[in-house]
């Protein structure tokens, strides 16, 4: 569930090692390639090397193995059958934090689809990235480095959309030039013109954490992944004016109540409605939905993740504040078909 700071650091560091030769652009083809030839799945996943469109909305990247594509497809389908099954006060609490009026499956799925649209595989280096400079009618390609495997093994997922958006905001400010990022997934470019770009990347723990080791398709395993999806989705919210852009994690503090192993690490929230709160509430709703689908041990394990998520919400200065979750206003991307390609230095 660690995400934003590590990926943003990778992207910033990678800018210092940009490759601008023809090999860097080769994967991109022409400037505006045609829309990807996605397969809309009915349960079987996509052929190797193809993107998969799930629920007529979620695009799964082609480098995600077929078996894992099928698991994600099943996870997303599972949302439709969820009913929070909470007490009246818990229902009100969760609906307030998420800004919704119901906790039924279709409402929860819409909340997720408003914030996530593309799911990437574990290697960010598998994707072509570009910077666009609209006022200069120019664009350039850049490469990134993957996270160190020893560090990455603790990562469940990352919200790449907000990482790229924040990265480009820093570049624009530093260089005093308008710029935004694009990412090529399959054969389609996605412009990152707001935190709601909805681009998420799975990490090793996304599939590496199995509550039920014997049955990979168990409800409890799907529940773990779903809670991570909702956690990441919250990072697509917020705005600069409200100082809530991306609901970025902050450093955990001992005074704030964080577990000792996280103190000093960017794995906590200073807001009452951040990603760990959303994730915690989803863990709670999901273990309440277990019924006969989970063993007593699986329910207890999901409760542990619920408690762990709650422990990441800092309260060292009294009540934790609620931040403005209104999404940053998006801008219209440029048509770069006539733009010149420039080196990124």
C-alpha positions in Angstrom: 0.0 0.0 0.0 3.1 2.2 -0.1 2.9 4.2 -3.3 3.3 7.8 -4.3 6.6 9.0 -2.8 8.6 6.0 -4.1 7.2 6.2 -7.6 7.6 10.0 -7.8 11.2 9.7 -6.6 11.9 7.1 -9.4 10.4 9.5 -12.0 12.4 12.5 -10.8 15.6 10.5 -10.6 15.0 9.1 -14.0 14.8 12.5 -15.6 18.5 12.8 -14.8 19.1 9.7 -17.0 16.8 10.4 -19.9 17.5 8.5 -23.2 16.6 10.7 -26.1 17.8 8.5 -29.1 15.6 6.9 -31.7 15.3 3.7 -29.7 13.4 5.7 -27.0 10.8 6.8 -29.5 10.6 3.6 -31.4 8.0 2.1 -29.2 5.7 5.1 -29.6 5.3 4.9 -33.4 3.6 8.0 -34.8 2.6 10.8 -32.5 -1.1 9.9 -32.2 -1.5 6.2 -32.8 -4.9 4.7 -33.3 -7.0 3.6 -30.4 -5.8 0.3 -29.0 -7.4 -2.9 -30.3 -8.8 -4.0 -27.0 -10.6 -7.2 -26.4 -13.7 -6.8 -24.3 -13.7 -9.8 -22.0 -16.5 -12.0 -21.0 -14.5 -13.8 -18.4 -11.5 -15.4 -20.3 -9.0 -12.6 -20.2 -7.2 -11.2 -23.2 -4.7 -13.0 -25.5 -1.1 -12.4 -24.5 0.2 -9.0 -25.5 -3.3 -7.4 -25.8 -5.0 -4.9 -23.5 -8.2 -6.1 -21.9 -11.3 -3.9 -21.4 -13.2 -4.9 -18.3 -16.7 -3.7 -17.5 -16.6 -1.5 -20.6 -14.3 0.9 -18.7 -11.1 -0.6 -17.0 -8.2 -1.1 -19.4 -5.7 -3.8 -18.2 -2.3 -3.4 -19.7 -0.9 -6.1 -22.0 2.1 -6.9 -19.8 -0.1 -8.1 -17.0 -0.1 -11.9 -17.3 -3.3 -13.5 -18.5 -4.1 -15.3 -15.3 -3.7 -12.0 -13.3 -5.9 -10.1 -15.8 -8.6 -12.7 -15.1 -8.2 -12.2 -11.3 -8.5 -8.4 -11.7 -11.5 -8.9 -13.9 -13.1 -11.1 -11.3 -12.3 -8.6 -8.5 -14.0 -5.7 -10.4 -17.1 -7.9 -11.1 -17.2 -8.8 -7.4 -17.8 -5.1 -6.5 -21.3 -5.3 -8.0 -22.4 -7.8 -5.4 -21.0 -5.9 -2.4 -23.4 -4.5 0.2 -21.5 -2.8 3.0 -23.5 -4.6 5.7 -22.5 -2.0 8.4 -24.3 -0.4 11.2 -26.2 2.8 10.5 -23.5 5.0 12.0 -20.7 3.1 10.1 -22.7 3.5 6.9 -23.1 7.2 7.4 -19.4 7.5 8.3 -18.3 5.7 5.1 -20.7 7.5 2.8 -19.5 10.9 4.2 -15.8 10.0 3.6 -16.4 8.8 0.1 -19.0 11.4 -0.9 -21.7 8.9 -1.9 -25.3 8.4 -0.9 -25.3 4.6 -1.0 -23.0 1.6 -0.3 -24.5 -0.8 -2.8 -22.3 -2.5 -5.4 -23.1 -0.3 -8.5 -22.5 2.9 -6.5 -19.1 1.6 -5.2 -18.1 0.5 -8.7 -19.0 3.9 -10.1 -16.9 5.6 -7.4 -14.0 3.4 -8.4 -14.4 3.9 -12.1 -14.5 7.7 -11.7 -11.0 7.5 -10.4 -9.3 4.5 -12.1 -9.4 3.7 -15.8 -6.1 2.0 -16.6 -4.2 -0.7 -14.6 -0.5 -1.1 -15.4 1.8 -4.1 -14.7 4.7 -4.0 -12.2 7.4 -2.5 -14.5 7.0 1.2 -15.3 9.9 0.8 -17.7 7.6 -1.3 -19.9 5.7 1.9 -20.9 6.6 4.7 -23.3 6.4 8.1 -21.6 6.4 11.5 -23.2 6.4 15.2 -22.2 4.3 17.6 -24.2 5.0 21.3 -24.4 1.9 22.9 -25.9 3.0 26.5 -26.2 6.2 25.4 -28.0 4.3 22.9 -30.2 6.8 20.2 -29.2 7.1 16.9 -27.4 9.8 14.6 -26.3 10.2 11.0 -25.0 11.7 10.0 -21.7 12.4 6.7 -19.9 12.1 5.7 -16.3 13.8 3.3 -14.1 12.0 0.6 -12.1 11.9 0.7 -8.4 14.7 -1.2 -6.6 13.4 -4.8 -6.2 14.2 -4.9 -2.5 12.1 -1.7 -1.9 9.4 -2.6 -4.4 8.6 -5.9 -2.7 6.7 -4.0 -0.1 4.5 -2.1 -2.6 0.9 -3.2 -3.1 0.0 -0.6 -5.8 0.8 2.9 -7.0 -1.3 5.7 -8.5 0.8 6.5 -11.5 -1.6 9.2 -12.7 -1.1 11.5 -9.7 2.6 10.7 -9.6 3.0 11.8 -13.3 0.7 14.8 -12.8 2.7 16.0 -9.7 6.0 15.3 -11.5 5.0 17.4 -14.4 3.8 20.2 -12.2 7.2 20.4 -10.6 8.9 20.3 -14.0 6.6 23.1 -15.3 7.4 25.3 -12.2 11.1 24.6 -12.3 11.5 25.3 -16.0 8.8 27.9 -16.2 7.2 26.3 -19.2 3.8 24.6 -19.6 4.2 20.8 -19.9 2.2 17.6 -19.3 2.8 13.9 -19.5 1.5 11.1 -21.8 1.8 7.4 -21.3 1.5 4.7 -24.0 -0.5 1.6 -22.9 -0.9 -1.0 -25.6 -1.5 1.1 -28.7 -3.2 4.0 -27.0 -1.8 7.2 -25.5 -3.3 8.5 -22.3 -2.8 12.2 -21.5 -2.3 13.0 -17.9 -4.1 16.3 -17.6 -5.4 15.9 -14.1 -5.0 13.6 -11.1 -8.2 11.9 -12.4 -6.1 10.4 -15.2 -6.9 7.2 -13.4 -3.7 5.3 -14.1 -2.8 2.8 -11.5 0.2 0.4 -11.3 0.1 -2.9 -9.4 3.1 -3.8 -7.2 4.5 -7.1 -6.1 2.3 -7.3 -3.0 -0.9 -6.9 -5.1 -0.8 -10.6 -6.0 2.0 -11.5 -3.6 -0.2 -11.2 -0.6 -2.5 -14.2 -0.3 -4.6 -14.5 2.8 -5.7 -17.9 1.5 -2.5 -19.6 0.1 -4.3 -22.8 -1.0 -7.1 -21.1 -3.0 -5.8 -18.1 -5.0 -9.3 -17.2 -6.2 -10.7 -17.1 -2.6 -12.9 -14.2 -1.6 -10.5 -13.0 1.0 -7.7 -12.6 -1.6 -10.0 -10.6 -3.8 -11.0 -8.5 -0.8 -7.4 -7.6 -0.2 -6.9 -6.5 -3.8 -10.2 -4.6 -3.9 -9.3 -2.6 -0.8 -6.0 -1.6 -2.4 -7.8 -0.5 -5.6 -10.1 1.8 -3.5 -7.0 3.0 -1.6 -5.3 4.0 -4.8 -8.5 5.5 -6.2 -8.5 8.1 -3.4 -5.2 9.4 -4.6 -7.0 10.6 -7.8 -8.9 13.1 -5.7 -8.0 16.5 -4.1 -6.9 19.9 -5.4 -4.1 22.4 -5.1 -6.3 25.1 -3.6 -7.4 22.9 -0.7 -3.8 21.5 -0.3 -5.3 18.1 -0.8 -3.9 17.2 -4.3 -3.6 13.5 -4.5 -4.2 13.0 -0.8 -0.4 12.4 -0.6 0.9 10.3 2.3 3.1 11.9 4.9 5.8 10.7 7.3 4.5 8.5 10.1 5.1 9.8 13.6 5.3 8.0 16.9 3.3 10.8 18.5 0.6 10.3 15.9 0.1 6.7 16.9 1.8 4.9 13.9 3.3 1.4 14.4 7.0 1.7 15.2 8.1 0.0 12.0 6.5 2.9 9.9 7.8 5.8 12.0 9.7 8.2 9.7 8.4 6.6 6.6 5.9 8.1 4.0 3.2 5.6 4.9 0.6 7.6 6.9 -2.1 10.2 6.4 -2.7 13.5 8.1 -6.3 13.6 7.0 -9.4 11.9 8.2 -10.6 11.1 4.6 -7.4 10.0 2.9 -6.4 6.8 1.1 -5.9 4.8 4.3 -9.3 5.8 5.6 -11.0 4.7 2.4 -9.0 1.5 2.3 -9.8 0.8 6.0 -13.5 1.2 5.4 -13.4 -1.1 2.4 -11.6 -3.7 4.4 -14.3 -3.4 7.0 -17.1 -3.6 4.5 -15.5 -6.6 2.8 -14.9 -8.7 5.9 -18.5 -8.0 6.8 -19.4 -9.4 3.4 -17.5 -12.7 3.9 -20.4 -14.8 5.1 -19.7 -18.4 4.3 -17.1 -17.4 1.7 -14.4 -16.9 4.3 -13.0 -19.0 7.1 -12.7 -17.5 10.6 -9.0 -17.1 10.0 -9.6 -15.1 6.8 -12.0 -12.8 8.5 -9.5 -12.1 11.2 -6.8 -11.5 8.7 -9.0 -8.9 6.9 -9.7 -7.3 10.3 -5.9 -7.0 10.8 -5.5 -5.1 7.5 -8.5 -2.9 8.6 -6.8 -2.1 11.9 -3.4 -1.6 10.2 -5.0 1.0 7.8 -6.6 2.8 10.7 -3.3 2.9 12.5 -1.8 5.0 9.6 -4.1 7.9 10.3 -2.2 10.5 12.3 -3.8 12.3 15.2 -0.9 13.9 17.1 -2.4 17.4 17.2 -6.0 16.4 18.2 -8.8 15.5 15.7 -7.4 14.7 12.2 -8.7 17.2 9.7 -11.0 16.4 6.7 -9.6 17.7 3.4 -11.4 18.9 0.3 -11.8 15.9 -2.0 -13.0 17.9 -5.0 -10.9 16.9 -8.0 -8.4 19.2 -9.6 -9.9 20.7 -12.7 -8.6 19.0 -15.9 -7.3 20.9 -18.9 -7.8 19.9 -22.6 -4.8 18.0 -24.1 -3.2 19.3 -27.3 -3.4 17.6 -30.7 0.3 16.9 -31.1 0.1 15.4 -34.6 1.9 18.5 -36.1 4.3 19.1 -33.1 8.0 18.8 -33.4 9.9 16.2 -31.5 12.6 17.6 -29.3 15.2 16.0 -27.0 14.6 15.9 -23.3 17.7 17.0 -21.3 
